[in-house]
């Protein structure tokens, strides 16, 4: 399967202009709040999801609207708001050369964007999964049936990930690489995940523990276990993970990073956002010579638009908002220590 290799944006939310090459391995997005990290994940995910299942009938414009859920469903509200009129462009390229593009303005209503390249784009599937910051499996019972009958204020990423989690286990023996990943995750969560109806449980020595009794961090790791077990995350698939460190014990971050790196080694393309120094540093420490990792630093320029700088070298990340914050804390602690002498 092909991978995502480039994204171009003009006048989209906080971006005046962006032309970013994407790693076919792991892409780590960092930056202060409001610099569009999650927005990039959602755009790319929308492009992937319309190549499979019922989303193929929705098309790129409608899927963009659904994953962002703007007020009154008006896709024009995703245009950058620094002038009275803004024309917005999105272009995503995959290996092999196919492209999908969306054009709309801040006056566009509903999902009536002008889409080009969609038919060719949809000829090859891009299996993907988007894990949002907020864990949703504990709220799965009744969620899908409610969404099918009612308008609720949830982005469609939550609906999609529940559907992916409910997929049954793949038939046949588990290959060596999946077995290795599943075993590592089972150690981290101390058990396996089972499903009873619409309820998720962690099965371990204590019995069957419903997800509502588990920490949110454990639930996220359990979700990754499910996605590997049911074949959503196989070679050629794409994982989008928004802040994997959220509500996660720092002691588990090393295992999370090792799982992500192993997925990349087996052909899964990964996009993640983070605000966490430990997670970022774990990538630097655990990276092997053949691992493909790109750090994309998002920041606001002198015109208050978001720009990006990318590097494959952890020490070359610039600006590095995460490391900068920790340096400031260290300086404050040093000053306090010196003042007390």
N, C-alpha and C positions, 0 to 999 in steps of 0.2 A: 504493500500500500504506500501511497505517496504521503509526504509530510507538508506542513505549512512552512513556507520559507520567507515570506515577506508580507508586511502590512503597511499600507499607505492611508493616511487620513488627512482630510482638509476640513477645518471648521467643525469638528466633531467634539461635543461637550467642551472639555478644557483644552483640547488640542487645536491650535491654529494650523499646524502642519506637522506631520510625522511620516518618516520613511524609515522603517525599521526592518532589518534583516533578522530572521529568526533562526535559532539553533534547532537542528533536528534531534537534539538530545534534550537537555534540561534548560529552560529559560526561567531565571529567577528575577522577578520584578520587584524593585525596591523604590522607595520614595516616601515623602511625607504624605499625610492625608490630603486628599483632593487633587492628586496628580494623575489620576486616571488608570491606576493599576487594574482594578476590577473591571473597568470599562473595556480595557483591551482583552481581558479574558472572555468577557461576554460576547464581544464582537466575533472573536475567533471561534468560540463555541457555537454561536448561531450559524456560522458558515459550515461548520462540521455537521451539525445536527440535521440540516436540511438534505443531507445525502442518504438518510436512512429512515425507514418507517413512515409514520404519519406526518412527520415534519417535512418530508419531501413534497407533500401536497400544499403545505403552508407557504413555502417559498421564503427567500432571504428577508424580504421586507417585513413580512408578518412575524417571522421568528425574532428579528431584531426588536420589534415592538414588544413582543411577549417576554423576552428575557430582561428588558430594561423596564417595562411596565410604566411608561411615562403617563402623566396626567391626561385623562380622557383618551388614552391610547394614541395620542398624536405623535407620530414619529418625528415631526418637525421640532419637537421640544428637545431633541437630542442634538440640534445644531448649536454651535458655539454662539454665545449671547453677548457679543461685544459690539454689535452694530444693529441697525434696523433690519437689514436683510443679509442673510448668510446662506451661501450655497455649500452643501456638505457632500463630500465624496469619501467613499470607502472602497479600497481595492485590496483584495487578499489573493496572494499567489501561492500555489502549491508546487512541489517538485513535479516535473513533467510539463510545466508551463501553463496549465489551466488557471484562469483567473475568474473571480466573481467580483462584481462591482455594484455599489448602490449609490444613487444620487438623489438628493432631496434638498429642500430648503427649510428654513424655520417657519415657513408658511404651509408646509405640507401637513395634511391631516391624515388620520388613520395610519395605515401602513402603505400608502400609495407612493412608495419610492420607485424610482426608475431603476430596474435591475438589469444587468447585462452579464452574459457568460454563464447563466444559471444551468441551462440544459447540459452543456459540456461538463460543468462542475459536478453535477449530480450523477454523471455516468460512473464515477468511481466512489465507493463508499469510504467515509471517514468515521469509523466508530469512535465515539468519544464519551467522556463523563465529566460533569462539572460538579465539584464538591464545594458548596458555599460555606461561608464563615459560620453561619448558624447551622447546627446539626438538626436534621429534620426527621430521622427515622423514628425517634421516640414519639413523634406526632403523626405517624403514618396511618394508624387505624382511622378509617373513615375519610381520610384526606382526599384521595383520588375520587371517591364517589361525590364528595362535596364539590370539588372543582368542576366535575362534569355537569353539575346542575346549577351552580351558583357562581356569580362574579365575586372573587375574593382578591384581596390586595397582596398577592404573592407573585413574585416573578416566576416565570415558567421553569427556571432552573430547579426549583424545589419539586415541581411535579415530575420533571425528567429524572432526577436522581432517585426518587422513590420507585419509579417504574423500573429503572436499571437495577435497583437493589432487589426487587421482587423476581427478577429473572431466575429461572431454575438453574441448577448446577449443570455444567456441560457434561454430556455423555462421554463415556470412555475413560481411560486411565489419565491421571494427572501427570503431566510431564515434569521433568526434573526441576526446571526453573520455577514453575508455579508452585511445586511442592516446597521448594526452599523458601519462597516468599511467604507462603501460607504458614509454614512452621515458625518463621521469625515473628510474624504477626500474632500467632497463637501464644507465643511466649510473652509478647508485650501485653496482650489483653487477658491472658490467663484463661483461655478457653476457645470455643468455637461458636459461631453464630448459627442459630436455627430460627426458622420462621413457622409460626402457628397462625394460620389465617392471615390477618394483616398485622400481626404483632411480631416484633423482633425480640429474641432472647439471646443472652450469652450463656452458653452451657459450659459449666465447669464443675469443680468438686463440690461447690455449694448447692448445685442444682441448676435450674433454669431461671436466670435472673432477667426480668424484663428490662428493656432499655431505659425506662423511666427511673430505674434504681441505679443506673451507671453514670459515671462522670461523663461529661460531654467529650472530653479528650479520648476516652476509651471507645465511645460510640463512633467517633471518626475513624479510628484505627479498625474498628470492626467493620465499618463500611468498606474500607479498602480491601479487607479480607473477603467480603462478599463479592466485590467487583472482580477480584482475581479468580475466585472460585467459579463464578458463573461465566467467565470468559469475556467480560466487558473489557478488561485490561489485558490484551494480548499483543503480540508483536504487530506493529502497524497501527495501533490505536493511539488516542491522544487523551491525556489526563489534564484537566484544569482544576487546580486546587487553590482556593482563596484562603490565605493565612492558615496553613496547616498547624501552626503553633498555637492557635487560639484554644484556650482552656486545656492545654496539654502540659503535663508535668515535664519540666526541662530534662529530667532524667530519661525520658522517652524520645527526645528529639533526635538523638543519634540513631535510634532504630528507624525512625520515620525517614530520615535522610538516607539511610542505607537501603531501605525499601525503594525509595524514589530512584536512587542511583541504579539499583538492580533492574528496575523496570526499564530505565533508559538503556541499560546494557542489553536488554532483550528486545529492543526495538520500539518501545513506547516513547512517544514524544510527550514532554511534560512542560506545563506552564504553571507557575505558582507565584503568589505574592507573599511578602513577609515584611514584618516590622521588627523581627526578633534577631538579636545579635547571635545568640547561641545557635539558632537554626542556620543562619548564614555562615557562621564559622565552622559548623559541622560539615557543610559542603566543602569548604576549603581543606579541612583536615582529612576527610574520607575520600576525596576525589582520587581516582587512579589515572594513570597516564593516558589511557584511551577513552576516558569518560568525556563526554561533550557537555560542557556547562557554559552558559552565557549569562552574565549578570547585566541586567538592563536597569540603569538608574534614571528615574523620571524626576524632573525638577522644573520649577517655573523660571522662565527667563525674564529679562528686563521689561518685557511687554505683558507679563503675567500670563503668558501662554506656556503650556507644558512642552518641554523638550526632552530628548533622551540621549544618553550616552551608553554605549555597551562595551563590554570587555569580557574576555575569557579568563582574566587573571584577577583573583580576589583583591590583591593589593592595589590594583589599578582602578578599582571602582571609584568614580569621581563624577558628581559628589556622592558621598556615602552617608546618608542621613542617619543610618543606624549606628555606624561606628562613631560618627561625630557626636551623637548624643552620649554614648558611653565615655568618650574622651572628656566631654564636658563634666560628667558626673565625677570622673576620676580627678579632674583638676580641682573641682569643688572640695572633694574629700581631702586632697593633698593640702589645699589652702587652709582648711579647718584644722588639720593635724599640725601644720606649721604654726598656726596662730595659737594653738594650745601649748606649744613648747615654752 
